[in-house]
Amino acid sequence: MSFFYKHFKKLNILILVILLGCQLQDPNKSHGIAFLENRSDKLILNISNKNDVIRTIGLPQIKDENDINNWIYLERVLSKGKYHKLGKHELKENNVLVLNFDKYGILNFKKFISKEEMNNIKFSKNTTDNDLTKRSFVQSFLQSIKQKMYSGRGKGN
């Protein structure tokens, strides 16, 4: 017991230093290539070739079906939201890198698109009413009774 009392202050300081060294970081879920923007900066137009791109970034995630010289890389990072969002996932990064090569495999086009640069697609709020599929109240009531009658037939027989 005397050993514990003798070194009590040293143990408290050691525990305090260990706890202060711990950083509380938000848990992130990432999909795709990590640090895509930093890796794309290493690629130089008209100098880098397909092998350099594969060495720097890796194999492409998407290749264009019509033109095999178009390569697309994706990066998406989600993190947990704060208390007011009740822990729902929040999109931190959503990056796309589009590369195009000439017929010799030399990089001739590079476009990096970040989350802020992406266009927001606005959909129409108009709806189309379909009179052919509308049922009367009696038809829908009879249909629901029919479903309830025949719902237990396949079980246990």
GUMARKOL-76052 format. One record per residue (C-alpha): x, y, z. Coordinates in steps of 0.02 Angstrom, whole numbers, padded with zeros to 5 digits, always signed. Layout:
REM GUMARKOL-76052
XYZ...
//
This chain:
REM GUMARKOL-76052
+00000+00000+00000+00140+00120+00036+00201+00100-00144+00032+00161-00209+00028+00313-00094+00209+00352-00133+00181+00358-00322+00001+00422-00322+00043+00591-00400+00151+00512-00536+00014+00390-00582-00115+00530-00592-00002+00632-00705+00031+00481-00815-00155+00443-00832-00191+00627-00870-00060+00631-01008-00129+00471-01085-00307+00537-01083-00256+00705-01157-00163+00615-01296-00321+00526-01352-00414+00619-01487-00598+00595-01511-00625+00586-01699-00787+00567-01792-00809+00394-01867-00800+00407-02056-00862+00286-02186-00767+00305-02348-00802+00231-02518-00687+00240-02667-00512+00312-02679-00451+00403-02523-00374+00576-02547-00424+00584-02730-00386+00769-02749-00207+00750-02686-00176+00603-02801-00250+00692-02951-00131+00838-02924+00015+00720-02957-00049+00682-03132+00020+00798-03268-00072+00827-03432+00017+00769-03591+00155+00686-03486+00072+00554-03376+00015+00393-03456-00103+00251-03407+00033+00161-03310+00072+00318-03208-00113+00338-03167-00128+00156-03112+00029+00174-03006-00033+00337-02926-00220+00306-02905-00253+00125-02951-00365+00041-03076-00517+00142-03130-00681+00112-03044-00781+00153-03200-00729+00136-03383-00839+00208-03519-00921+00071-03623-00911+00169-03785-00736+00241-03761-00614+00137-03657-00500+00289-03642-00620+00375-03520-00585+00328-03339-00685+00386-03188-00633+00380-03006-00747+00413-02857-00722+00465-02676-00863+00477-02550-00845+00508-02363-00990+00498-02241-00982+00541-02056-01104+00535-01913-01207+00691-01889-01214+00793-01731-01344+00780-01594-01471+00889-01683-01468+00771-01833-01494+00619-01721-01340+00528-01785-01392+00523-01968-01251+00511-02093-01187+00674-02162-01098+00688-02329-00925+00765-02301-00845+00735-02471-00912+00679-02639-00775+00694-02770-00764+00631-02948-00609+00627-03059-00632+00607-03247-00480+00561-03351-00466+00544-03539-00320+00470-03635-00270+00485-03817-00244+00334-03930-00064+00316-03865-00117+00310-03682-00058+00486-03637-00169+00588-03520-00245+00731-03619-00395+00781-03510-00418+00788-03322-00567+00858-03229-00590+00853-03041-00769+00885-02981-00798+00917-02796-00960+00914-02698-00981+01103-02714-00960+01102-02903-01091+00969-02938-01255+01030-03008-01411+01009-02907-01543+00927-03014-01714+00999-02986-01860+00885-03023-02033+00940-03071-02162+00939-02933-02305+00912-03056-02391+00744-03052-02493+00655-03183-02659+00582-03133-02701+00413-03207-02887+00386-03221-02871+00207-03288-02801+00132-03128-02915+00222-03007-03038+00109-02919-03198+00151-02835-03214+00133-02648-03313-00029-02666-03183-00107-02782-03038-00066-02667-03136-00127-02514-03177-00294-02597-02997-00313-02656-02931-00290-02478-03055-00420-02411-03002-00541-02549-02819-00518-02501-02856-00552-02318-02956-00709-02360-02822-00786-02468-02668-00727-02371-02660-00880-02257-02683-01013-02392-02500-01047-02431-02448-01067-02249-02457-01234-02160-02537-01332-02303
//
